[in-house]
Amino acid sequence: MKKIIFALIVLMFCSCRQGGDLTALREGDIVFIETKSFQSKFIKLGMMSIWSHCGIAVNTPEGVQIMEADTTVRILPIKRFIDRSIGGKYIIKRPSQQLTQPIDKDKWLGRWYDLKFSIDNEEVYCSELVWLIYKDQGIELCPPVRIDEHSMVRLPIMQRALEERGISPKQFAVAPCDLLRAL
């Protein structure tokens, strides 16, 4: 157990690269943050990643903002999104395959957050939202991964958390770290 904890700490410090010019954001760019939410600690531990949440840059009449799946899918100013990150840390990734059409924001806005992390229903979680936006334009950023393929998900605390939410370790999902690794 000590080795696992040490490896997690090393990974978190190595993953703490902050960066990207927020003023250069373009529609389709993905912004990863480490949120302060209760479920964030389980996402970080289970996926061995400091980045527990992500959003996608969208063009609005007010300029580029971030669309995210929180309680519902919503759009908010970049600063407000980044301010929710621990220490203001973030990382921006621009997929090599760019979106060819504007994001259909109306298709997503108002959808409920998916607490069961299922990729086959009307509700969406943060990284699923980003993944589906690209998929709608024929771009698969990464393949969905079985939840139990993330090694730390096998820890008893993670098994209990999944069970309490009714999440099958055998189900497929797209975690923020899956997107990040693929980019």
Backbone torsions as a table, in degrees:
resi	resn	phi	psi	omega
1	MET	NA	-38.1	179.4
2	LYS	-62.2	-38.2	178.8
3	LYS	-64.4	-39.1	179.6
4	ILE	-65.0	-45.6	-179.9
5	ILE	-63.6	-43.6	178.1
6	PHE	-60.6	-45.1	179.7
7	ALA	-61.9	-39.4	178.8
8	LEU	-64.8	-42.5	179.2
9	ILE	-64.0	-44.9	178.5
10	VAL	-61.1	-44.8	-180.0
11	LEU	-60.5	-43.1	-178.9
12	MET	-63.9	-42.4	179.0
13	PHE	-67.7	-36.9	179.1
14	CYS	-71.6	-26.6	-177.5
15	SER	-86.7	-1.8	-171.9
16	CYS	-80.5	23.2	176.5
17	ARG	-63.5	128.1	176.4
18	GLN	-106.1	143.5	170.9
19	GLY	161.7	171.1	-178.2
20	GLY	116.9	144.1	-179.8
21	ASP	-84.1	107.3	-178.3
22	LEU	-63.2	-25.2	179.5
23	THR	-76.4	-14.4	-179.5
24	ALA	-98.8	8.2	-179.2
25	LEU	-59.4	138.4	175.2
26	ARG	-123.0	154.3	178.3
27	GLU	-53.2	131.5	-179.3
28	GLY	100.9	-16.4	175.5
29	ASP	-65.9	147.0	-177.6
30	ILE	-112.3	130.2	-179.2
31	VAL	-113.8	124.4	-179.7
32	PHE	-105.8	137.5	177.0
33	ILE	-136.9	167.4	175.1
34	GLU	-108.9	105.1	-175.8
35	THR	-83.5	167.9	-179.4
36	LYS	-97.1	6.8	-175.0
37	SER	-67.3	160.5	179.0
38	PHE	-60.8	-43.3	-176.5
39	GLN	-73.6	-17.4	-180.0
40	SER	-56.7	-41.2	-178.4
41	LYS	-63.5	-33.3	178.6
42	PHE	-74.2	-38.2	177.8
43	ILE	-64.0	-45.3	-178.8
44	LYS	-64.2	-44.6	-179.8
45	LEU	-68.0	-49.9	-176.0
46	GLY	-63.6	-34.3	-176.8
47	MET	-102.2	-3.0	-178.2
48	MET	52.6	54.2	-179.5
49	SER	-146.1	141.2	176.7
50	ILE	-73.8	-28.1	-175.4
51	TRP	-82.6	112.9	-173.8
52	SER	-110.2	-3.2	-176.6
53	HIS	-151.0	153.4	176.6
54	CYS	-148.8	160.0	176.4
55	GLY	-142.9	171.5	-177.6
56	ILE	-123.6	138.1	179.1
57	ALA	-71.8	133.4	178.4
58	VAL	-132.5	147.4	175.5
59	ASN	-81.2	133.0	176.8
60	THR	-134.2	167.5	175.5
61	PRO	-58.5	-24.4	178.9
62	GLU	-87.4	2.3	-176.6
63	GLY	108.8	-168.2	179.9
64	VAL	-73.2	131.1	176.9
65	GLN	-134.0	-177.5	-177.9
66	ILE	-112.2	129.6	172.0
67	MET	-100.3	131.2	-177.9
68	GLU	-140.3	158.4	170.3
69	ALA	-99.0	112.1	177.2
70	ASP	-118.6	-115.5	171.2
71	THR	-67.6	-43.3	169.7
72	THR	-133.3	170.4	174.8
73	VAL	-74.8	130.4	-176.9
74	ARG	-148.0	168.2	176.4
75	ILE	-117.2	135.3	178.7
76	LEU	-142.2	159.8	178.6
77	PRO	-59.8	148.8	-178.1
78	ILE	-55.6	-46.6	-177.7
79	LYS	-59.4	-41.6	179.7
80	ARG	-64.2	-37.5	177.7
81	PHE	-65.3	-49.5	-178.8
82	ILE	-65.2	-36.6	-180.0
83	ASP	-60.6	-20.6	178.1
84	ARG	-80.3	-8.0	-179.1
85	SER	-85.4	140.7	177.6
86	ILE	-61.0	124.4	180.0
87	GLY	67.9	10.3	-179.1
88	GLY	69.3	16.4	-177.9
89	LYS	-75.5	143.2	177.3
90	TYR	-158.7	165.0	172.1
91	ILE	-142.9	140.2	-179.6
92	ILE	-110.2	134.6	175.3
93	LYS	-127.2	136.3	175.8
94	ARG	-114.0	110.3	179.6
95	PRO	-57.6	146.5	-179.6
96	SER	-65.5	-34.2	174.7
97	GLN	-90.4	113.8	-178.1
98	GLN	-85.7	154.1	174.3
99	LEU	-64.9	141.3	-177.7
100	THR	-98.5	-13.5	179.8
101	GLN	-133.8	157.4	176.7
102	PRO	-59.9	149.5	177.8
103	ILE	-69.2	131.9	178.0
104	ASP	-81.4	82.2	-175.9
105	LYS	-59.5	-38.1	-177.6
106	ASP	-62.0	-27.3	178.6
107	LYS	-65.3	-29.1	-171.9
108	TRP	-106.7	-34.3	-174.2
109	LEU	-56.2	134.7	178.1
110	GLY	88.2	-9.9	177.6
111	ARG	-65.4	145.4	-179.3
112	TRP	-75.0	151.6	176.5
113	TYR	-70.7	139.1	-177.5
114	ASP	-96.0	98.4	-179.2
115	LEU	-69.6	-15.1	-179.3
116	LYS	-99.2	1.8	176.7
117	PHE	52.0	44.2	178.7
118	SER	-93.9	138.6	-179.5
119	ILE	-99.6	14.6	-177.5
120	ASP	-130.0	41.3	175.9
121	ASN	-144.4	-177.1	-177.1
122	GLU	-79.0	-20.1	178.5
123	GLU	-80.6	153.7	-179.8
124	VAL	-136.9	148.2	171.7
125	TYR	-107.5	171.2	-167.2
126	CYS	-54.4	-56.0	-175.6
127	SER	-72.9	-27.3	175.1
128	GLU	-65.4	-41.1	178.1
129	LEU	-56.3	-50.0	179.6
130	VAL	-61.1	-47.5	-178.4
131	TRP	-59.1	-44.8	-178.6
132	LEU	-69.1	-35.8	177.4
133	ILE	-59.7	-44.8	177.4
134	TYR	-69.3	-41.6	-178.9
135	LYS	-60.7	-37.6	177.9
136	ASP	-58.8	-24.6	179.2
137	GLN	-103.9	18.3	174.5
138	GLY	81.2	16.3	-179.1
139	ILE	-115.5	117.9	175.9
140	GLU	-100.2	108.4	-177.8
141	LEU	-64.7	-35.9	178.3
142	CYS	-163.2	158.8	175.7
143	PRO	-79.6	148.7	172.4
144	PRO	-60.9	149.7	-176.5
145	VAL	-122.1	141.0	173.9
146	ARG	-63.8	136.2	-176.6
147	ILE	-56.2	-40.1	-177.7
148	ASP	-74.5	-1.0	174.2
149	GLU	-78.8	-14.4	173.3
150	HIS	-82.5	116.1	-168.5
151	SER	-55.6	-38.5	-175.6
152	MET	-73.6	-13.1	178.1
153	VAL	-65.6	-17.8	-179.5
154	ARG	-77.9	-9.5	178.0
155	LEU	-64.5	143.4	-179.0
156	PRO	-54.0	-39.3	179.8
157	ILE	-63.2	-36.3	178.6
158	MET	-72.9	-39.4	178.0
159	GLN	-59.9	-42.7	178.4
160	ARG	-64.5	-42.4	-179.7
161	ALA	-62.6	-42.6	178.0
162	LEU	-64.0	-45.3	-179.3
163	GLU	-61.6	-42.3	179.8
164	GLU	-61.5	-31.6	-179.8
165	ARG	-92.0	-5.9	-178.0
166	GLY	74.1	31.1	-179.6
167	ILE	-99.1	125.2	178.1
168	SER	-80.1	130.3	176.4
169	PRO	-63.2	-16.4	-178.7
170	LYS	-87.4	-10.0	-178.0
171	GLN	-74.9	156.3	179.4
172	PHE	-92.4	144.9	179.0
173	ALA	-151.8	170.0	174.7
174	VAL	-124.6	106.1	-179.4
175	ALA	-87.5	158.6	175.8
176	PRO	-52.1	-40.3	-178.6
177	CYS	-66.9	-30.2	177.2
178	ASP	-65.0	-44.0	177.0
179	LEU	-61.9	-47.4	-176.4
180	LEU	-61.0	-43.4	179.4
181	ARG	-63.6	-34.5	-178.0
182	ALA	-75.1	-20.5	-177.8
183	LEU	-92.6	NA	NA
